[in-house]
């Protein structure tokens, strides 16, 4: 299974945004100490990823992971 991770700190907590590849596409969630805090915050299909890269030259998974992190840091996505 493919896995992408981005670690960051927020309010004294060590957090991680993870994207895991499944047969349907990438599933993105927020983890703390290896345990899921918020699962399936976002999803993107393989078709969406290929299209974004071909048309815009961007890595959609990385962009979504950055957006999830930003939402956590701004308080828009509340953590338990």
TORRO-380014 format. One record per residue: residue in one letter; x, y, z of N, C-alpha, C, O in turn. Coordinates in steps of 0.02 Angstrom, whole numbers, plus 50000, padded with zeros to 5 digits. Layout:
# TORRO-380014
aXYZXYZXYZXYZ ...
//
This chain:
# TORRO-380014
x500424994150000500005000050000500455006250000500925006750039 x500295010949957500665017249954500415021850009499825021950025 x500885025750036500725030150091501135036550085501735036250072 x500805042250094501145048750097500995051650165500445050850191 x501485055150194501395057950260501695064950263502205066350231 x501375069350300501645076050314501545077250389500975077750413 x502095077850425502065079150497502065086550511502365090450474 x501715088550564501695095550585501485095950658501205091150685 x501615101550689501405102750758500855107950759500855112750720 x500375106950804499825111750812499585111550884499415106250910 x499555117350916499335117850986499695112851031499385109851074 x500345112051021500735107651063500655100251047500905096051083 x500295098750994500175091750975500595090050913500675094250868 x500855084050911501215081550852500715077850808500465072450826 x500565080750751500055077950707500355075950640500935077450625 x499955072450602500165070150536499565069850490499035067350509 x499655072250430499155071250377499405065350337499975065350315 x498985060450328499175054450290498705053450231498105054750236 x498995051250176498605049250118498785041950103499375040250095 x498285037750101498385030750088498045028850023497475030750011 x498395025149982498135023049917497745016549924497985011649952 x497135016649899496715010649895496555009449822496725013549779 x496225004049806496045002849736495605008449706495625009649646 x495215011849748494775017149724495125023949717494895028249679 x495675024849751496035031149749496365032649816496475028049856 x496515038949829496855041049890496345043249942495855046749926 x496455041250005496045043250062496495047150109497035044750128 x496275053150129496695057550170496375058350238495775059450244 x496795057950291496555058750359497085062050403497645063150381 x496885063450465497335066650513497465061650570497005058550596 x498105060950588498315056050638498705059550693499015064750683 x498695056350753499105058450809499385052250841499015047650859 x500055052050849500385046150878500205039750841500125034450872 x500125040150775499965034350735499245032150736499055027250703 x498825035750774498125033950779497695039050742497835045050746 x497185036750706496775041450668496355045950714496015043550759 x496385052550702495955057250737495335058650695494775058550719 x495465059850631494925061150583495095057250520495595058650487 x494685052350504494805048250445494405050850386493885053950394 x494655049450328494315051150265494075058450263493495059850247 x494535062950279494375070150274494255071850201493835076050185 x494635068550157494575069750085494755063350048495095058950074 x494525063049986494685057449942494795060249872494505065349854 x495215056949835495285058649764495425052349725495815048049745 x495095051849668495155045849627495795046149585496085051449576 x495985040449560496575040149516496465044449454496925047649429 x495855044449430495685048449370495775055849384496055059549343 x495545058149443495625065249462496365067049467496575072449446 x496765062649495497475063949504497825064449436498215069049424 x497675059649392497985059749326497775066049287498185069149253 x497145067849292496885073749257497215080149282497415084349241 x497275080849347497585086849376498315087449355498555092849341 x498655081849353499355082049333499435083649259499855087549239 x499015080549218499055081549146498855088749127499195091949087 x498305091149155498045097749136498395103549171498515108749141 x498575102649235498845108149275499565107149297499885111849320 x499815101049291500485099649313500565099549389501115100649414 x500015098349425500055098349498499925091249525499575087249494 x500215089949583500095083749618499495084949664499565088049717 x498925082449645498305083649681498325081049753498065084249798 x498625075249763498665072449831499045077149877498825078549932 x499625079549854500015084149895499625090649908499655093249964 x499275093149859498885099249868498325098349919498215102649961 x497985092749916497445091349964497725090450034497425092850083 x498295087150040498605086250106498775093050136498675094150196 x499045097650096499195104350121498565108050142498575111650192 x498025107250105497395110450122497125107750188496875111650229 x497165101250198496935098250261497345100950320497065102850371 x497995101250311498435103950364498245111250379498185113150437 x498145115150327497965122150335497295122850373497225127350415 x496815118550358496175118850392496235116950466495875119750508 x496675112250482496795110550552497115116550587496895118450642 x497615119550557497975125050588497545131250596497635135150643 x497075132250551496635138250556496035136950601495655141650617 x495935130750623495365129150665494735127650626494215126250656 x494775127850561494195126350518494005118950523493425117150514 x494505114750535494385107550544494555105850615495145105150633 x494055105250658494165104050729494405097050743494205092250711 x494845096550792495115090150813494785087950878494625092050921 x494695081450886494415078950950494915079751006494775077951063 
//
